[in-house]
Amino acid sequence: MSSFGAYLIGFIVLIVGLAFAAYLLNIPRTWIAVGVIVLLGVGIVSATTRTKMRDSNDTNPTSSSGRQPPTAPNA
């Protein structure tokens, strides 16, 4: 399983637990649904940013940020 999937499953378990706790506290179902939708959005965004694949240029030692300036030829 990818780290994105594992992160998202954990976040969904957290959301279900919070929704159940809100239900036990007699919070109206409409507000529980609103909270679940908002938390799902936050979970997807945070899972995407935390598991984002790095660009190949970031790990390449000869990328533009790591290049040495050209040297003048010996004349």
PDB file of N, H, CA, C and O in Angstrom:
ATOM      1  N   MET A   1       0.845  -1.179   0.000  1.00  0.00           N
ATOM      2  CA  MET A   1       0.000   0.000   0.000  1.00  0.00           C
ATOM      3  C   MET A   1       0.884   1.233   0.000  1.00  0.00           C
ATOM      4  O   MET A   1       1.908   1.291   0.681  1.00  0.00           O
ATOM      5  N   SER A   2       0.464   2.210  -0.776  1.00  0.00           N
ATOM      6  H   SER A   2      -0.367   2.163  -1.330  1.00  0.00           H
ATOM      7  CA  SER A   2       1.250   3.438  -0.854  1.00  0.00           C
ATOM      8  C   SER A   2       1.100   4.248   0.429  1.00  0.00           C
ATOM      9  O   SER A   2       0.159   4.050   1.198  1.00  0.00           O
ATOM     10  N   SER A   3       2.024   5.146   0.641  1.00  0.00           N
ATOM     11  H   SER A   3       2.788   5.307   0.016  1.00  0.00           H
ATOM     12  CA  SER A   3       1.952   5.977   1.837  1.00  0.00           C
ATOM     13  C   SER A   3       0.745   6.914   1.767  1.00  0.00           C
ATOM     14  O   SER A   3       0.189   7.287   2.801  1.00  0.00           O
ATOM     15  N   PHE A   4       0.340   7.295   0.554  1.00  0.00           N
ATOM     16  H   PHE A   4       0.791   6.992  -0.285  1.00  0.00           H
ATOM     17  CA  PHE A   4      -0.856   8.116   0.396  1.00  0.00           C
ATOM     18  C   PHE A   4      -2.085   7.362   0.897  1.00  0.00           C
ATOM     19  O   PHE A   4      -2.898   7.918   1.635  1.00  0.00           O
ATOM     20  N   GLY A   5      -2.221   6.103   0.498  1.00  0.00           N
ATOM     21  H   GLY A   5      -1.561   5.652  -0.101  1.00  0.00           H
ATOM     22  CA  GLY A   5      -3.362   5.292   0.925  1.00  0.00           C
ATOM     23  C   GLY A   5      -3.382   5.061   2.423  1.00  0.00           C
ATOM     24  O   GLY A   5      -4.435   5.146   3.055  1.00  0.00           O
ATOM     25  N   ALA A   6      -2.225   4.770   2.992  1.00  0.00           N
ATOM     26  H   ALA A   6      -1.370   4.702   2.479  1.00  0.00           H
ATOM     27  CA  ALA A   6      -2.150   4.548   4.436  1.00  0.00           C
ATOM     28  C   ALA A   6      -2.509   5.819   5.204  1.00  0.00           C
ATOM     29  O   ALA A   6      -3.231   5.760   6.200  1.00  0.00           O
ATOM     30  N   TYR A   7      -2.014   6.953   4.752  1.00  0.00           N
ATOM     31  H   TYR A   7      -1.427   7.001   3.943  1.00  0.00           H
ATOM     32  CA  TYR A   7      -2.318   8.229   5.409  1.00  0.00           C
ATOM     33  C   TYR A   7      -3.809   8.510   5.328  1.00  0.00           C
ATOM     34  O   TYR A   7      -4.421   8.920   6.314  1.00  0.00           O
ATOM     35  N   LEU A   8      -4.403   8.286   4.141  1.00  0.00           N
ATOM     36  H   LEU A   8      -3.906   7.953   3.340  1.00  0.00           H
ATOM     37  CA  LEU A   8      -5.816   8.577   3.960  1.00  0.00           C
ATOM     38  C   LEU A   8      -6.700   7.642   4.777  1.00  0.00           C
ATOM     39  O   LEU A   8      -7.715   8.079   5.321  1.00  0.00           O
ATOM     40  N   ILE A   9      -6.339   6.379   4.874  1.00  0.00           N
ATOM     41  H   ILE A   9      -5.515   6.024   4.432  1.00  0.00           H
ATOM     42  CA  ILE A   9      -7.119   5.436   5.688  1.00  0.00           C
ATOM     43  C   ILE A   9      -7.063   5.841   7.161  1.00  0.00           C
ATOM     44  O   ILE A   9      -8.083   5.812   7.850  1.00  0.00           O
ATOM     45  N   GLY A  10      -5.909   6.211   7.635  1.00  0.00           N
ATOM     46  H   GLY A  10      -5.081   6.235   7.075  1.00  0.00           H
ATOM     47  CA  GLY A  10      -5.790   6.667   9.021  1.00  0.00           C
ATOM     48  C   GLY A  10      -6.608   7.912   9.284  1.00  0.00           C
ATOM     49  O   GLY A  10      -7.221   8.044  10.343  1.00  0.00           O
ATOM     50  N   PHE A  11      -6.623   8.819   8.335  1.00  0.00           N
ATOM     51  H   PHE A  11      -6.125   8.711   7.474  1.00  0.00           H
ATOM     52  CA  PHE A  11      -7.393  10.045   8.497  1.00  0.00           C
ATOM     53  C   PHE A  11      -8.888   9.754   8.483  1.00  0.00           C
ATOM     54  O   PHE A  11      -9.648  10.383   9.220  1.00  0.00           O
ATOM     55  N   ILE A  12      -9.317   8.808   7.652  1.00  0.00           N
ATOM     56  H   ILE A  12      -8.699   8.297   7.054  1.00  0.00           H
ATOM     57  CA  ILE A  12     -10.736   8.428   7.607  1.00  0.00           C
ATOM     58  C   ILE A  12     -11.155   7.784   8.922  1.00  0.00           C
ATOM     59  O   ILE A  12     -12.254   8.044   9.412  1.00  0.00           O
ATOM     60  N   VAL A  13     -10.303   6.955   9.496  1.00  0.00           N
ATOM     61  H   VAL A  13      -9.411   6.744   9.098  1.00  0.00           H
ATOM     62  CA  VAL A  13     -10.609   6.361  10.803  1.00  0.00           C
ATOM     63  C   VAL A  13     -10.765   7.464  11.851  1.00  0.00           C
ATOM     64  O   VAL A  13     -11.670   7.401  12.683  1.00  0.00           O
ATOM     65  N   LEU A  14      -9.903   8.462  11.817  1.00  0.00           N
ATOM     66  H   LEU A  14      -9.168   8.514  11.141  1.00  0.00           H
ATOM     67  CA  LEU A  14     -10.009   9.592  12.729  1.00  0.00           C
ATOM     68  C   LEU A  14     -11.332  10.331  12.534  1.00  0.00           C
ATOM     69  O   LEU A  14     -11.987  10.690  13.512  1.00  0.00           O
ATOM     70  N   ILE A  15     -11.725  10.559  11.300  1.00  0.00           N
ATOM     71  H   ILE A  15     -11.193  10.267  10.505  1.00  0.00           H
ATOM     72  CA  ILE A  15     -12.973  11.260  11.007  1.00  0.00           C
ATOM     73  C   ILE A  15     -14.176  10.476  11.518  1.00  0.00           C
ATOM     74  O   ILE A  15     -15.096  11.055  12.096  1.00  0.00           O
ATOM     75  N   VAL A  16     -14.173   9.159  11.306  1.00  0.00           N
ATOM     76  H   VAL A  16     -13.426   8.688  10.836  1.00  0.00           H
ATOM     77  CA  VAL A  16     -15.281   8.328  11.784  1.00  0.00           C
ATOM     78  C   VAL A  16     -15.384   8.412  13.305  1.00  0.00           C
ATOM     79  O   VAL A  16     -16.485   8.521  13.843  1.00  0.00           O
ATOM     80  N   GLY A  17     -14.259   8.362  13.996  1.00  0.00           N
ATOM     81  H   GLY A  17     -13.364   8.273  13.559  1.00  0.00           H
ATOM     82  CA  GLY A  17     -14.264   8.466  15.451  1.00  0.00           C
ATOM     83  C   GLY A  17     -14.803   9.799  15.924  1.00  0.00           C
ATOM     84  O   GLY A  17     -15.586   9.854  16.873  1.00  0.00           O
ATOM     85  N   LEU A  18     -14.386  10.884  15.267  1.00  0.00           N
ATOM     86  H   LEU A  18     -13.750  10.839  14.496  1.00  0.00           H
ATOM     87  CA  LEU A  18     -14.876  12.209  15.648  1.00  0.00           C
ATOM     88  C   LEU A  18     -16.364  12.364  15.345  1.00  0.00           C
ATOM     89  O   LEU A  18     -17.092  12.984  16.121  1.00  0.00           O
ATOM     90  N   ALA A  19     -16.819  11.810  14.233  1.00  0.00           N
ATOM     91  H   ALA A  19     -16.228  11.306  13.603  1.00  0.00           H
ATOM     92  CA  ALA A  19     -18.241  11.887  13.890  1.00  0.00           C
ATOM     93  C   ALA A  19     -19.078  11.101  14.898  1.00  0.00           C
ATOM     94  O   ALA A  19     -20.159  11.544  15.286  1.00  0.00           O
ATOM     95  N   PHE A  20     -18.590   9.956  15.317  1.00  0.00           N
ATOM     96  H   PHE A  20     -17.711   9.596  15.001  1.00  0.00           H
ATOM     97  CA  PHE A  20     -19.315   9.162  16.308  1.00  0.00           C
ATOM     98  C   PHE A  20     -19.375   9.887  17.651  1.00  0.00           C
ATOM     99  O   PHE A  20     -20.404   9.867  18.325  1.00  0.00           O
ATOM    100  N   ALA A  21     -18.281  10.519  18.033  1.00  0.00           N
ATOM    101  H   ALA A  21     -17.445  10.535  17.485  1.00  0.00           H
ATOM    102  CA  ALA A  21     -18.264  11.284  19.281  1.00  0.00           C
ATOM    103  C   ALA A  21     -19.235  12.456  19.198  1.00  0.00           C
ATOM    104  O   ALA A  21     -19.919  12.764  20.173  1.00  0.00           O
ATOM    105  N   ALA A  22     -19.298  13.108  18.046  1.00  0.00           N
ATOM    106  H   ALA A  22     -18.742  12.858  17.254  1.00  0.00           H
ATOM    107  CA  ALA A  22     -20.238  14.212  17.879  1.00  0.00           C
ATOM    108  C   ALA A  22     -21.680  13.714  17.955  1.00  0.00           C
ATOM    109  O   ALA A  22     -22.543  14.391  18.514  1.00  0.00           O
ATOM    110  N   TYR A  23     -21.939  12.542  17.399  1.00  0.00           N
ATOM    111  H   TYR A  23     -21.237  11.992  16.945  1.00  0.00           H
ATOM    112  CA  TYR A  23     -23.276  11.946  17.466  1.00  0.00           C
ATOM    113  C   TYR A  23     -23.659  11.656  18.918  1.00  0.00           C
ATOM    114  O   TYR A  23     -24.794  11.902  19.325  1.00  0.00           O
ATOM    115  N   LEU A  24     -22.722  11.139  19.688  1.00  0.00           N
ATOM    116  H   LEU A  24     -21.799  10.939  19.358  1.00  0.00           H
ATOM    117  CA  LEU A  24     -22.993  10.836  21.095  1.00  0.00           C
ATOM    118  C   LEU A  24     -23.223  12.107  21.911  1.00  0.00           C
ATOM    119  O   LEU A  24     -23.902  12.072  22.938  1.00  0.00           O
ATOM    120  N   LEU A  25     -22.665  13.218  21.463  1.00  0.00           N
ATOM    121  H   LEU A  25     -22.113  13.246  20.630  1.00  0.00           H
ATOM    122  CA  LEU A  25     -22.862  14.498  22.146  1.00  0.00           C
ATOM    123  C   LEU A  25     -24.125  15.220  21.667  1.00  0.00           C
ATOM    124  O   LEU A  25     -24.358  16.376  22.019  1.00  0.00           O
ATOM    125  N   ASN A  26     -24.932  14.530  20.865  1.00  0.00           N
ATOM    126  H   ASN A  26     -24.742  13.590  20.579  1.00  0.00           H
ATOM    127  CA  ASN A  26     -26.201  15.061  20.338  1.00  0.00           C
ATOM    128  C   ASN A  26     -26.033  16.300  19.476  1.00  0.00           C
ATOM    129  O   ASN A  26     -26.877  17.196  19.506  1.00  0.00           O
ATOM    130  N   ILE A  27     -24.965  16.360  18.718  1.00  0.00           N
ATOM    131  H   ILE A  27     -24.279  15.633  18.694  1.00  0.00           H
ATOM    132  CA  ILE A  27     -24.779  17.437  17.746  1.00  0.00           C
ATOM    133  C   ILE A  27     -25.650  17.096  16.537  1.00  0.00           C
ATOM    134  O   ILE A  27     -25.682  15.939  16.119  1.00  0.00           O
ATOM    135  N   PRO A  28     -26.355  18.073  15.965  1.00  0.00           N
ATOM    136  CA  PRO A  28     -27.230  17.787  14.829  1.00  0.00           C
ATOM    137  C   PRO A  28     -26.483  17.126  13.662  1.00  0.00           C
ATOM    138  O   PRO A  28     -25.328  17.446  13.383  1.00  0.00           O
ATOM    139  N   ARG A  29     -27.163  16.208  12.999  1.00  0.00           N
ATOM    140  H   ARG A  29     -28.101  15.947  13.225  1.00  0.00           H
ATOM    141  CA  ARG A  29     -26.533  15.436  11.915  1.00  0.00           C
ATOM    142  C   ARG A  29     -26.051  16.314  10.780  1.00  0.00           C
ATOM    143  O   ARG A  29     -25.064  15.987  10.122  1.00  0.00           O
ATOM    144  N   THR A  30     -26.728  17.419  10.540  1.00  0.00           N
ATOM    145  H   THR A  30     -27.530  17.684  11.074  1.00  0.00           H
ATOM    146  CA  THR A  30     -26.297  18.333   9.479  1.00  0.00           C
ATOM    147  C   THR A  30     -24.888  18.846   9.751  1.00  0.00           C
ATOM    148  O   THR A  30     -24.052  18.886   8.849  1.00  0.00           O
ATOM    149  N   TRP A  31     -24.627  19.236  10.996  1.00  0.00           N
ATOM    150  H   TRP A  31     -25.306  19.204  11.729  1.00  0.00           H
ATOM    151  CA  TRP A  31     -23.305  19.759  11.339  1.00  0.00           C
ATOM    152  C   TRP A  31     -22.255  18.653  11.354  1.00  0.00           C
ATOM    153  O   TRP A  31     -21.085  18.900  11.060  1.00  0.00           O
ATOM    154  N   ILE A  32     -22.665  17.454  11.692  1.00  0.00           N
ATOM    155  H   ILE A  32     -23.616  17.253  11.931  1.00  0.00           H
ATOM    156  CA  ILE A  32     -21.730  16.320  11.629  1.00  0.00           C
ATOM    157  C   ILE A  32     -21.329  16.085  10.177  1.00  0.00           C
ATOM    158  O   ILE A  32     -20.154  15.866   9.881  1.00  0.00           O
ATOM    159  N   ALA A  33     -22.306  16.130   9.272  1.00  0.00           N
ATOM    160  H   ALA A  33     -23.261  16.308   9.512  1.00  0.00           H
ATOM    161  CA  ALA A  33     -22.016  15.929   7.845  1.00  0.00           C
ATOM    162  C   ALA A  33     -21.097  17.030   7.315  1.00  0.00           C
ATOM    163  O   ALA A  33     -20.175  16.754   6.548  1.00  0.00           O
ATOM    164  N   VAL A  34     -21.346  18.264   7.718  1.00  0.00           N
ATOM    165  H   VAL A  34     -22.095  18.488   8.341  1.00  0.00           H
ATOM    166  CA  VAL A  34     -20.492  19.376   7.293  1.00  0.00           C
ATOM    167  C   VAL A  34     -19.062  19.167   7.790  1.00  0.00           C
ATOM    168  O   VAL A  34     -18.104  19.364   7.043  1.00  0.00           O
ATOM    169  N   GLY A  35     -18.926  18.773   9.040  1.00  0.00           N
ATOM    170  H   GLY A  35     -19.704  18.613   9.647  1.00  0.00           H
ATOM    171  CA  GLY A  35     -17.594  18.521   9.590  1.00  0.00           C
ATOM    172  C   GLY A  35     -16.870  17.382   8.884  1.00  0.00           C
ATOM    173  O   GLY A  35     -15.667  17.464   8.632  1.00  0.00           O
ATOM    174  N   VAL A  36     -17.611  16.313   8.564  1.00  0.00           N
ATOM    175  H   VAL A  36     -18.588  16.247   8.769  1.00  0.00           H
ATOM    176  CA  VAL A  36     -17.001  15.180   7.860  1.00  0.00           C
ATOM    177  C   VAL A  36     -16.508  15.606   6.484  1.00  0.00           C
ATOM    178  O   VAL A  36     -15.405  15.238   6.079  1.00  0.00           O
ATOM    179  N   ILE A  37     -17.317  16.378   5.762  1.00  0.00           N
ATOM    180  H   ILE A  37     -18.213  16.676   6.091  1.00  0.00           H
ATOM    181  CA  ILE A  37     -16.916  16.815   4.416  1.00  0.00           C
ATOM    182  C   ILE A  37     -15.690  17.714   4.484  1.00  0.00           C
ATOM    183  O   ILE A  37     -14.770  17.568   3.679  1.00  0.00           O
ATOM    184  N   VAL A  38     -15.669  18.637   5.428  1.00  0.00           N
ATOM    185  H   VAL A  38     -16.416  18.756   6.081  1.00  0.00           H
ATOM    186  CA  VAL A  38     -14.515  19.538   5.566  1.00  0.00           C
ATOM    187  C   VAL A  38     -13.259  18.746   5.938  1.00  0.00           C
ATOM    188  O   VAL A  38     -12.191  18.974   5.368  1.00  0.00           O
ATOM    189  N   LEU A  39     -13.384  17.817   6.893  1.00  0.00           N
ATOM    190  H   LEU A  39     -14.251  17.633   7.356  1.00  0.00           H
ATOM    191  CA  LEU A  39     -12.221  17.032   7.306  1.00  0.00           C
ATOM    192  C   LEU A  39     -11.724  16.114   6.195  1.00  0.00           C
ATOM    193  O   LEU A  39     -10.521  15.877   6.084  1.00  0.00           O
ATOM    194  N   LEU A  40     -12.636  15.593   5.367  1.00  0.00           N
ATOM    195  H   LEU A  40     -13.614  15.786   5.457  1.00  0.00           H
ATOM    196  CA  LEU A  40     -12.199  14.788   4.221  1.00  0.00           C
ATOM    197  C   LEU A  40     -11.365  15.629   3.254  1.00  0.00           C
ATOM    198  O   LEU A  40     -10.344  15.169   2.744  1.00  0.00           O
ATOM    199  N   GLY A  41     -11.802  16.849   3.009  1.00  0.00           N
ATOM    200  H   GLY A  41     -12.632  17.223   3.423  1.00  0.00           H
ATOM    201  CA  GLY A  41     -11.027  17.742   2.150  1.00  0.00           C
ATOM    202  C   GLY A  41      -9.660  18.049   2.724  1.00  0.00           C
ATOM    203  O   GLY A  41      -8.658  18.029   2.009  1.00  0.00           O
ATOM    204  N   VAL A  42      -9.619  18.333   4.011  1.00  0.00           N
ATOM    205  H   VAL A  42     -10.432  18.350   4.592  1.00  0.00           H
ATOM    206  CA  VAL A  42      -8.335  18.600   4.671  1.00  0.00           C
ATOM    207  C   VAL A  42      -7.436  17.367   4.612  1.00  0.00           C
ATOM    208  O   VAL A  42      -6.232  17.478   4.384  1.00  0.00           O
ATOM    209  N   GLY A  43      -8.027  16.197   4.817  1.00  0.00           N
ATOM    210  H   GLY A  43      -9.005  16.107   5.002  1.00  0.00           H
ATOM    211  CA  GLY A  43      -7.248  14.957   4.771  1.00  0.00           C
ATOM    212  C   GLY A  43      -6.651  14.693   3.406  1.00  0.00           C
ATOM    213  O   GLY A  43      -5.495  14.283   3.302  1.00  0.00           O
ATOM    214  N   ILE A  44      -7.430  14.923   2.352  1.00  0.00           N
ATOM    215  H   ILE A  44      -8.369  15.256   2.437  1.00  0.00           H
ATOM    216  CA  ILE A  44      -6.920  14.695   0.993  1.00  0.00           C
ATOM    217  C   ILE A  44      -5.806  15.677   0.671  1.00  0.00           C
ATOM    218  O   ILE A  44      -4.780  15.292   0.110  1.00  0.00           O
ATOM    219  N   VAL A  45      -6.001  16.940   1.020  1.00  0.00           N
ATOM    220  H   VAL A  45      -6.835  17.252   1.476  1.00  0.00           H
ATOM    221  CA  VAL A  45      -4.967  17.944   0.746  1.00  0.00           C
ATOM    222  C   VAL A  45      -3.690  17.644   1.516  1.00  0.00           C
ATOM    223  O   VAL A  45      -2.599  17.720   0.952  1.00  0.00           O
ATOM    224  N   SER A  46      -3.807  17.310   2.777  1.00  0.00           N
ATOM    225  H   SER A  46      -4.694  17.248   3.236  1.00  0.00           H
ATOM    226  CA  SER A  46      -2.597  17.051   3.567  1.00  0.00           C
ATOM    227  C   SER A  46      -1.929  15.750   3.143  1.00  0.00           C
ATOM    228  O   SER A  46      -0.701  15.657   3.154  1.00  0.00           O
ATOM    229  N   ALA A  47      -2.716  14.743   2.770  1.00  0.00           N
ATOM    230  H   ALA A  47      -3.713  14.819   2.761  1.00  0.00           H
ATOM    231  CA  ALA A  47      -2.109  13.495   2.290  1.00  0.00           C
ATOM    232  C   ALA A  47      -1.367  13.719   0.983  1.00  0.00           C
ATOM    233  O   ALA A  47      -0.308  13.135   0.758  1.00  0.00           O
ATOM    234  N   THR A  48      -1.918  14.558   0.127  1.00  0.00           N
ATOM    235  H   THR A  48      -2.779  15.033   0.310  1.00  0.00           H
ATOM    236  CA  THR A  48      -1.268  14.847  -1.149  1.00  0.00           C
ATOM    237  C   THR A  48       0.037  15.606  -0.943  1.00  0.00           C
ATOM    238  O   THR A  48       1.043  15.297  -1.580  1.00  0.00           O
ATOM    239  N   THR A  49       0.025  16.587  -0.066  1.00  0.00           N
ATOM    240  H   THR A  49      -0.793  16.839   0.452  1.00  0.00           H
ATOM    241  CA  THR A  49       1.244  17.375   0.134  1.00  0.00           C
ATOM    242  C   THR A  49       2.307  16.598   0.896  1.00  0.00           C
ATOM    243  O   THR A  49       3.498  16.787   0.645  1.00  0.00           O
ATOM    244  N   ARG A  50       1.909  15.731   1.821  1.00  0.00           N
ATOM    245  H   ARG A  50       0.942  15.578   2.025  1.00  0.00           H
ATOM    246  CA  ARG A  50       2.905  14.979   2.595  1.00  0.00           C
ATOM    247  C   ARG A  50       3.528  13.838   1.804  1.00  0.00           C
ATOM    248  O   ARG A  50       4.660  13.444   2.081  1.00  0.00           O
ATOM    249  N   THR A  51       2.808  13.302   0.824  1.00  0.00           N
ATOM    250  H   THR A  51       1.888  13.622   0.599  1.00  0.00           H
ATOM    251  CA  THR A  51       3.322  12.159   0.070  1.00  0.00           C
ATOM    252  C   THR A  51       3.682  12.539  -1.354  1.00  0.00           C
ATOM    253  O   THR A  51       3.807  11.668  -2.215  1.00  0.00           O
ATOM    254  N   LYS A  52       3.852  13.840  -1.617  1.00  0.00           N
ATOM    255  H   LYS A  52       3.750  14.548  -0.918  1.00  0.00           H
ATOM    256  CA  LYS A  52       4.176  14.316  -2.954  1.00  0.00           C
ATOM    257  C   LYS A  52       5.531  13.763  -3.380  1.00  0.00           C
ATOM    258  O   LYS A  52       6.502  13.795  -2.625  1.00  0.00           O
ATOM    259  N   MET A  53       5.570  13.255  -4.609  1.00  0.00           N
ATOM    260  H   MET A  53       4.781  13.228  -5.223  1.00  0.00           H
ATOM    261  CA  MET A  53       6.827  12.741  -5.148  1.00  0.00           C
ATOM    262  C   MET A  53       7.727  13.921  -5.483  1.00  0.00           C
ATOM    263  O   MET A  53       7.261  14.944  -5.987  1.00  0.00           O
ATOM    264  N   ARG A  54       8.984  13.778  -5.209  1.00  0.00           N
ATOM    265  H   ARG A  54       9.362  12.948  -4.800  1.00  0.00           H
ATOM    266  CA  ARG A  54       9.928  14.844  -5.510  1.00  0.00           C
ATOM    267  C   ARG A  54      10.255  14.823  -6.996  1.00  0.00           C
ATOM    268  O   ARG A  54      10.267  13.772  -7.636  1.00  0.00           O
ATOM    269  N   ASP A  55      10.520  16.016  -7.528  1.00  0.00           N
ATOM    270  H   ASP A  55      10.510  16.870  -7.008  1.00  0.00           H
ATOM    271  CA  ASP A  55      10.941  16.106  -8.922  1.00  0.00           C
ATOM    272  C   ASP A  55      12.299  15.463  -9.083  1.00  0.00           C
ATOM    273  O   ASP A  55      13.100  15.440  -8.148  1.00  0.00           O
ATOM    274  N   SER A  56      12.559  14.941 -10.269  1.00  0.00           N
ATOM    275  H   SER A  56      11.909  14.960 -11.029  1.00  0.00           H
ATOM    276  CA  SER A  56      13.848  14.291 -10.503  1.00  0.00           C
ATOM    277  C   SER A  56      14.988  15.296 -10.418  1.00  0.00           C
ATOM    278  O   SER A  56      16.121  14.903 -10.138  1.00  0.00           O
ATOM    279  N   ASN A  57      14.729  16.569 -10.649  1.00  0.00           N
ATOM    280  H   ASN A  57      13.809  16.887 -10.877  1.00  0.00           H
ATOM    281  CA  ASN A  57      15.779  17.592 -10.578  1.00  0.00           C
ATOM    282  C   ASN A  57      16.230  17.845  -9.144  1.00  0.00           C
ATOM    283  O   ASN A  57      17.363  18.271  -8.925  1.00  0.00           O
ATOM    284  N   ASP A  58      15.364  17.589  -8.162  1.00  0.00           N
ATOM    285  H   ASP A  58      14.443  17.242  -8.340  1.00  0.00           H
ATOM    286  CA  ASP A  58      15.724  17.837  -6.774  1.00  0.00           C
ATOM    287  C   ASP A  58      16.792  16.876  -6.272  1.00  0.00           C
ATOM    288  O   ASP A  58      17.594  17.248  -5.415  1.00  0.00           O
ATOM    289  N   THR A  59      16.823  15.655  -6.780  1.00  0.00           N
ATOM    290  H   THR A  59      16.172  15.352  -7.476  1.00  0.00           H
ATOM    291  CA  THR A  59      17.784  14.665  -6.305  1.00  0.00           C
ATOM    292  C   THR A  59      19.005  14.575  -7.206  1.00  0.00           C
ATOM    293  O   THR A  59      19.967  13.886  -6.864  1.00  0.00           O
ATOM    294  N   ASN A  60      18.991  15.244  -8.331  1.00  0.00           N
ATOM    295  H   ASN A  60      18.210  15.804  -8.608  1.00  0.00           H
ATOM    296  CA  ASN A  60      20.093  15.193  -9.283  1.00  0.00           C
ATOM    297  C   ASN A  60      21.185  16.164  -8.840  1.00  0.00           C
ATOM    298  O   ASN A  60      20.927  17.363  -8.737  1.00  0.00           O
ATOM    299  N   PRO A  61      22.392  15.678  -8.579  1.00  0.00           N
ATOM    300  CA  PRO A  61      23.444  16.578  -8.093  1.00  0.00           C
ATOM    301  C   PRO A  61      23.869  17.603  -9.131  1.00  0.00           C
ATOM    302  O   PRO A  61      24.493  18.601  -8.771  1.00  0.00           O
ATOM    303  N   THR A  62      23.554  17.393 -10.414  1.00  0.00           N
ATOM    304  H   THR A  62      23.047  16.582 -10.706  1.00  0.00           H
ATOM    305  CA  THR A  62      23.942  18.354 -11.442  1.00  0.00           C
ATOM    306  C   THR A  62      22.776  19.249 -11.821  1.00  0.00           C
ATOM    307  O   THR A  62      22.766  19.824 -12.910  1.00  0.00           O
ATOM    308  N   SER A  63      21.798  19.375 -10.942  1.00  0.00           N
ATOM    309  H   SER A  63      21.807  18.908 -10.058  1.00  0.00           H
ATOM    310  CA  SER A  63      20.671  20.255 -11.237  1.00  0.00           C
ATOM    311  C   SER A  63      21.150  21.694 -11.287  1.00  0.00           C
ATOM    312  O   SER A  63      22.287  21.986 -10.916  1.00  0.00           O
ATOM    313  N   SER A  64      20.298  22.587 -11.740  1.00  0.00           N
ATOM    314  H   SER A  64      19.375  22.350 -12.041  1.00  0.00           H
ATOM    315  CA  SER A  64      20.708  23.976 -11.940  1.00  0.00           C
ATOM    316  C   SER A  64      21.198  24.626 -10.649  1.00  0.00           C
ATOM    317  O   SER A  64      22.045  25.518 -10.698  1.00  0.00           O
ATOM    318  N   SER A  65      20.685  24.197  -9.498  1.00  0.00           N
ATOM    319  H   SER A  65      19.997  23.473  -9.458  1.00  0.00           H
ATOM    320  CA  SER A  65      21.130  24.803  -8.246  1.00  0.00           C
ATOM    321  C   SER A  65      22.480  24.257  -7.789  1.00  0.00           C
ATOM    322  O   SER A  65      23.146  24.886  -6.967  1.00  0.00           O
ATOM    323  N   GLY A  66      22.897  23.105  -8.302  1.00  0.00           N
ATOM    324  H   GLY A  66      22.356  22.594  -8.970  1.00  0.00           H
ATOM    325  CA  GLY A  66      24.143  22.512  -7.840  1.00  0.00           C
ATOM    326  C   GLY A  66      25.263  22.571  -8.853  1.00  0.00           C
ATOM    327  O   GLY A  66      26.334  22.013  -8.614  1.00  0.00           O
ATOM    328  N   ARG A  67      25.051  23.222  -9.965  1.00  0.00           N
ATOM    329  H   ARG A  67      24.181  23.675 -10.159  1.00  0.00           H
ATOM    330  CA  ARG A  67      26.074  23.271 -11.004  1.00  0.00           C
ATOM    331  C   ARG A  67      27.185  24.248 -10.653  1.00  0.00           C
ATOM    332  O   ARG A  67      26.974  25.284 -10.022  1.00  0.00           O
ATOM    333  N   GLN A  68      28.350  23.877 -11.083  1.00  0.00           N
ATOM    334  H   GLN A  68      28.522  23.036 -11.595  1.00  0.00           H
ATOM    335  CA  GLN A  68      29.515  24.751 -10.952  1.00  0.00           C
ATOM    336  C   GLN A  68      29.549  25.658 -12.160  1.00  0.00           C
ATOM    337  O   GLN A  68      29.166  25.236 -13.251  1.00  0.00           O
ATOM    338  N   PRO A  69      29.995  26.895 -12.000  1.00  0.00           N
ATOM    339  CA  PRO A  69      30.107  27.775 -13.171  1.00  0.00           C
ATOM    340  C   PRO A  69      31.143  27.208 -14.136  1.00  0.00           C
ATOM    341  O   PRO A  69      32.103  26.566 -13.711  1.00  0.00           O
ATOM    342  N   PRO A  70      30.953  27.439 -15.420  1.00  0.00           N
ATOM    343  CA  PRO A  70      31.923  26.912 -16.387  1.00  0.00           C
ATOM    344  C   PRO A  70      33.287  27.563 -16.185  1.00  0.00           C
ATOM    345  O   PRO A  70      33.400  28.743 -15.851  1.00  0.00           O
ATOM    346  N   THR A  71      34.299  26.762 -16.397  1.00  0.00           N
ATOM    347  H   THR A  71      34.208  25.804 -16.669  1.00  0.00           H
ATOM    348  CA  THR A  71      35.668  27.287 -16.250  1.00  0.00           C
ATOM    349  C   THR A  71      36.194  27.689 -17.608  1.00  0.00           C
ATOM    350  O   THR A  71      35.822  27.122 -18.635  1.00  0.00           O
ATOM    351  N   ALA A  72      37.060  28.672 -17.593  1.00  0.00           N
ATOM    352  H   ALA A  72      37.363  29.132 -16.758  1.00  0.00           H
ATOM    353  CA  ALA A  72      37.645  29.162 -18.846  1.00  0.00           C
ATOM    354  C   ALA A  72      38.697  28.141 -19.308  1.00  0.00           C
ATOM    355  O   ALA A  72      39.416  27.567 -18.491  1.00  0.00           O
ATOM    356  N   PRO A  73      38.773  27.928 -20.614  1.00  0.00           N
ATOM    357  CA  PRO A  73      39.785  26.991 -21.111  1.00  0.00           C
ATOM    358  C   PRO A  73      41.192  27.562 -20.930  1.00  0.00           C
ATOM    359  O   PRO A  73      41.414  28.770 -21.017  1.00  0.00           O
ATOM    360  N   ASN A  74      42.117  26.665 -20.680  1.00  0.00           N
ATOM    361  H   ASN A  74      41.937  25.684 -20.609  1.00  0.00           H
ATOM    362  CA  ASN A  74      43.510  27.094 -20.521  1.00  0.00           C
ATOM    363  C   ASN A  74      44.073  27.425 -21.890  1.00  0.00           C
ATOM    364  O   ASN A  74      44.101  26.584 -22.789  1.00  0.00           O
ATOM    365  N   ALA A  75      44.522  28.667 -22.032  1.00  0.00           N
ATOM    366  H   ALA A  75      44.500  29.350 -21.302  1.00  0.00           H
ATOM    367  CA  ALA A  75      45.029  29.066 -23.340  1.00  0.00           C
ATOM    368  C   ALA A  75      46.497  29.362 -23.300  1.00  0.00           C
ATOM    369  O   ALA A  75      47.084  29.713 -24.323  1.00  0.00           O
TER     370      ALA A  75
END
